[in-house]
Structure formats: C-alpha cells, structure tokens
Amino acid sequence: MFVPPRPLPALAALFLALALGACGPKADDAQSLESLDRELAATNAGGNAQDPALTAALHDQIMVDPALAQQSNADAIRPPSRPDPGAVAMPVARKDTTDPATLKPAPAASATCPECKAKAGALTLGALAARQPNRSVADCAPGIGYSALWATRLPAGLPLYPDARVSEAAGADRDGCALRVVSFASGAAPARVIDWFYTRSTAAGYAAEHKADGTRQVLGGTHGNAAYILYVTPRGDGGSDVDLVSNGGV
C-alpha cells in the first residue's frame, strides 16, 4: 500500500533549503540568507498569530491580586518596630567648649609605662580591663557587657571630653563592680585631653600619674577604692583616640 509522504514542517523545509543551497554558487549566499530571514520572520509571525493563547500571554497586561501582593516578602528582614533599648544615639559632632585657661597642666610624663603595654596587647574593651595592673579593675572584667549606655554612666569626676565621639562602650555593675570602659575620638590634641582629665580628676579627689611610651600617653590615679586610667593616642588629623577605664568613682 502506497503512503504519500507527509509535508515537511515549514521550519524543516527552510533548513533543508538552506542545506541544499550550500552546494550552489557562493555568489547567491547573501541573497539566499536574506530570503531565509524573511521567510523565518513570516513563519514565526504566522505561528504566533495562529496560537491565541501564546498571543495573549505575550501581549495582555499582567494581572495582579492586591490581596496576595500584600503578602509578598513576608519573610524579608525588616527594621525593628522600636529602637534597641541598649542603643544610645550619639551626636555626629559635638563642639569642644574647653577653655584652655581653666586647665591645670598635667605633670611631665614618666618614660616607664607598663600600662602602655597592656593597651597594646588588648583587642577588645574587655581584654583591656582584664589586663589592668589594678586588681579591682581586672577582677571585674569577666562580667563586662557591651552597650553605648555605659558611656552615659561614667563617674561624675570622669566625664567624657566635651567633643567626644563614642565608638564603643562596656561596663559591669554587679558583685561589687562599677566598671566602665569607653573608647572615643576627639578633635583635641592629646596634650589638651590629658590636661582636661587631669584637671577634672584631681578636682574630684583622684591622685594622678602621667606616663608615656612613644606617642601613647597614659594618665591614671586612685581615690580610695576607685581607680581610673586614660589612654590617649594621637590621630593623623591632629585629634586624639582615647580609651577610658574606671571602676568605682565619684
């Protein structure tokens, strides 16, 4: 029984014509390719037109369900509904209101500074407290916690420098400890920061000792069972990087 051959699909016929055309003269290649492009475009256009579902999918507007749209990104990370109670917003810049005429100059620095080495080996505020020679300070370090709030709880005799920009703060208030450790930057030169804290701490009754090792300066003292130590390092912009450690205080 003879079965007539089925007509080739349009695209297959076109590719067959292309293959056969490759055997002909190369002078007709450009014309053949242009003809093929036109035929492919016409075939695709006709195919899309003959398929209503495809045409609708390509040209109709996207439908959106408002109720479902409200549920999108339900698991996305979102900002908290209220501020973190342990966070304190610090001013970006504070004015240095220090009057140099009101400052007492600190005594000349001693060249022997074991406390400077303690600072050099401490990578965190807790480690800095733990490395202090004063045992009342070091023994309180294991219970330390980090929060900007500790920068607002310094002893009255050891406040922050007027233009201090706090970068980190930690402290502990248990088991007889009143530990405070604060890192901040100031636009004031190290000598002015040292004189300012020397003036404030001695007025509050603290003894004070000034030491230095290279560019790092240390001012520290005690008042009864309370103790503090201040580390001041010059910044490239002429200001100071400061770490203040205190335990107890008035």
C-alpha positions as CSV (number, residue, x, y, z in Angstrom):
1,M,0.0,0.0,0.0
2,F,1.5,3.3,-1.0
3,V,1.6,6.1,1.7
4,P,2.1,9.5,0.3
5,P,4.9,11.5,2.1
6,R,3.9,13.9,4.8
7,P,4.6,17.6,4.1
8,L,7.7,18.8,5.9
9,P,7.1,21.4,8.6
10,A,7.8,24.9,7.5
11,L,11.0,25.3,9.5
12,A,12.4,21.9,8.5
13,A,11.7,22.8,4.8
14,L,13.6,26.0,5.3
15,F,16.6,24.4,6.9
16,L,16.6,21.7,4.1
17,A,16.6,24.5,1.5
18,L,19.5,26.1,3.3
19,A,21.5,22.9,3.3
20,L,20.9,22.4,-0.4
21,G,21.7,26.0,-1.2
22,A,25.1,25.5,0.4
23,C,26.0,23.3,-2.6
24,G,25.3,26.1,-5.1
25,P,27.4,29.0,-6.2
26,K,28.6,31.2,-3.3
27,A,27.6,34.3,-5.2
28,D,24.0,33.7,-4.2
29,D,24.7,33.2,-0.5
30,A,23.9,36.7,0.6
31,Q,20.6,36.7,-1.4
32,S,19.7,33.3,0.0
33,L,20.3,34.4,3.6
34,E,18.1,37.5,3.2
35,S,15.4,35.4,1.7
36,L,15.6,32.9,4.5
37,D,15.4,35.6,7.2
38,R,12.2,37.0,5.6
39,E,10.7,33.5,5.4
40,L,11.6,32.8,9.1
41,A,10.1,36.1,10.2
42,A,6.9,35.4,8.2
43,T,6.6,31.9,9.6
44,N,7.1,33.0,13.2
45,A,4.6,35.8,12.8
46,G,2.1,33.4,11.4
47,G,2.7,30.8,14.0
48,N,2.1,33.3,16.8
49,A,-1.0,34.6,15.1
50,Q,-2.4,31.1,14.9
51,D,-1.9,30.4,18.6
52,P,-4.3,32.7,20.5
53,A,-3.1,31.6,23.9
54,L,0.5,32.5,23.1
55,T,-0.5,35.8,21.6
56,A,-2.5,36.7,24.7
57,A,0.4,35.7,27.0
58,L,2.8,37.9,25.1
59,H,0.6,41.0,24.7
60,D,-2.0,41.1,27.5
61,Q,-1.5,43.1,30.7
62,I,-0.2,41.2,33.8
63,M,-3.0,40.6,36.3
64,V,-2.1,41.3,40.0
65,D,-4.2,40.3,43.0
66,P,-3.9,43.1,45.6
67,A,-4.6,40.8,48.5
68,L,-1.8,38.5,47.6
69,A,0.5,41.4,46.8
70,Q,0.3,42.5,50.4
71,Q,1.7,39.1,51.5
72,S,4.8,39.3,49.3
73,N,8.2,39.3,51.1
74,A,6.6,38.1,54.3
75,D,9.9,36.6,55.4
76,A,12.1,39.6,54.4
77,I,14.3,41.1,57.1
78,R,12.7,44.3,58.3
79,P,13.8,47.1,60.7
80,P,12.7,46.8,64.3
81,S,9.4,48.5,65.2
82,R,11.2,50.4,68.0
83,P,14.8,51.4,68.9
84,D,17.1,48.9,70.6
85,P,16.8,49.8,74.4
86,G,20.5,49.2,74.7
87,A,21.4,51.7,72.0
88,V,22.0,55.4,72.6
89,A,22.2,57.8,69.7
90,M,25.5,59.8,69.9
91,P,25.8,63.2,68.2
92,V,27.8,63.1,65.0
93,A,29.8,66.1,66.0
94,R,30.0,67.9,69.4
95,K,31.6,71.3,69.9
96,D,34.8,71.4,72.1
97,T,33.8,74.0,74.7
98,T,37.1,73.7,76.6
99,D,38.7,76.9,77.8
100,P,42.4,76.3,78.0
101,A,42.7,79.0,80.7
102,T,40.7,76.7,83.1
103,L,43.0,73.7,82.7
104,K,45.9,72.7,85.0
105,P,48.8,71.3,83.2
106,A,49.5,67.6,83.9
107,P,52.9,66.7,85.4
108,A,55.6,65.7,82.9
109,A,55.2,62.1,81.7
110,S,57.4,59.3,83.1
111,A,59.1,57.2,80.5
112,T,58.3,54.0,82.3
113,C,54.8,52.8,81.3
114,P,53.8,49.2,81.8
115,E,50.2,50.2,81.3
116,C,51.0,51.2,77.7
117,K,52.0,47.6,77.0
118,A,48.7,46.4,78.4
119,K,46.9,48.6,75.9
120,A,49.0,47.4,73.0
121,G,48.0,43.8,73.6
122,A,44.3,44.3,74.1
123,L,42.0,43.8,71.1
124,T,38.7,44.5,73.0
125,L,37.5,46.6,75.8
126,G,37.0,43.6,78.0
127,A,40.6,42.5,77.3
128,L,41.8,46.0,78.1
129,A,40.1,45.9,81.5
130,A,41.4,42.4,82.2
131,R,45.0,43.4,81.6
132,Q,45.0,46.3,84.1
133,P,47.6,46.1,86.9
134,N,44.9,47.3,89.3
135,R,43.3,44.1,90.5
136,S,40.0,45.8,91.4
137,V,39.6,46.6,87.7
138,A,40.9,43.4,86.3
139,D,38.7,41.2,88.6
140,C,35.6,42.9,87.2
141,A,36.4,42.3,83.6
142,P,34.8,38.8,83.3
143,G,31.3,40.3,83.9
144,I,31.6,43.0,81.3
145,G,28.7,43.7,78.9
146,Y,28.7,46.0,75.8
147,S,26.3,48.8,75.2
148,A,26.5,52.5,74.4
149,L,24.6,53.2,77.6
150,W,27.8,52.7,79.6
151,A,29.2,55.9,78.1
152,T,26.4,57.8,79.9
153,R,27.2,56.2,83.3
154,L,30.7,57.4,83.9
155,P,31.6,58.8,87.4
156,A,30.9,62.4,87.8
157,G,34.6,63.2,88.3
158,L,35.5,61.5,85.0
159,P,33.0,62.7,82.3
160,L,33.5,62.4,78.6
161,Y,35.6,65.1,76.9
162,P,33.2,67.8,75.5
163,D,33.5,66.8,71.8
164,A,33.9,63.0,72.4
165,R,32.6,60.8,69.6
166,V,32.0,57.4,71.3
167,S,32.8,54.4,69.2
168,E,32.3,51.6,71.8
169,A,31.4,51.3,75.5
170,A,31.2,48.5,78.0
171,G,30.7,48.0,81.7
172,A,29.7,45.8,84.7
173,D,27.5,46.7,87.7
174,R,27.4,43.5,89.9
175,D,29.4,41.7,92.5
176,G,30.7,45.0,93.9
177,C,31.9,46.2,90.5
178,A,31.2,49.6,88.9
179,L,33.4,49.1,85.8
180,R,33.3,51.4,82.8
181,V,35.3,51.2,79.7
182,V,34.7,53.7,76.9
183,S,36.5,54.3,73.5
184,F,36.1,57.7,71.8
185,A,37.7,60.1,69.5
186,S,38.3,63.9,70.0
187,G,39.3,66.7,67.8
188,A,41.6,68.0,70.6
189,A,45.3,67.3,70.7
190,P,46.5,64.7,73.2
191,A,48.1,67.3,75.4
192,R,44.8,69.1,75.9
193,V,42.9,65.9,76.5
194,I,45.4,64.9,79.2
195,D,45.3,68.3,80.8
196,W,41.5,68.3,80.8
197,F,41.2,64.9,82.5
198,Y,44.0,65.8,84.9
199,T,42.1,68.9,85.9
200,R,38.7,67.1,86.3
201,S,40.1,64.0,88.1
202,T,42.2,65.9,90.7
203,A,39.3,68.2,91.4
204,A,37.2,65.1,92.2
205,G,39.9,63.9,94.6
206,Y,41.8,61.4,92.5
207,A,45.6,61.1,92.6
208,A,47.1,61.4,89.1
209,E,50.2,60.0,87.5
210,H,51.2,60.8,83.9
211,K,53.2,58.2,81.8
212,A,54.2,57.8,78.2
213,D,55.6,55.2,75.8
214,G,56.4,56.6,72.4
215,T,53.3,58.5,71.1
216,R,50.9,56.9,73.6
217,Q,50.2,58.7,76.8
218,V,48.6,57.4,80.0
219,L,47.0,59.2,82.9
220,G,45.8,57.3,85.9
221,G,45.0,57.5,89.5
222,T,43.0,56.3,92.5
223,H,40.6,57.7,95.0
224,G,40.0,55.3,97.9
225,N,38.8,52.1,96.3
226,A,38.1,53.8,93.0
227,A,40.6,53.8,90.1
228,Y,40.8,55.1,86.6
229,I,43.3,55.0,83.7
230,L,43.2,57.0,80.5
231,Y,45.0,56.1,77.2
232,V,45.5,58.8,74.7
233,T,47.0,58.3,71.2
234,P,47.4,61.0,68.5
235,R,45.3,60.8,65.3
236,G,46.6,61.7,61.9
237,D,44.2,64.7,61.8
238,G,45.7,66.3,64.9
239,G,43.0,64.9,67.2
240,S,43.1,62.0,69.7
241,D,41.9,58.4,70.1
242,V,41.0,57.8,73.8
243,D,40.2,54.8,76.0
244,L,39.0,55.4,79.5
245,V,38.8,52.7,82.1
246,S,37.3,53.3,85.5
247,N,36.0,51.2,88.4
248,G,34.0,52.8,91.2
249,G,34.3,56.5,91.3
250,V,32.9,59.7,92.5
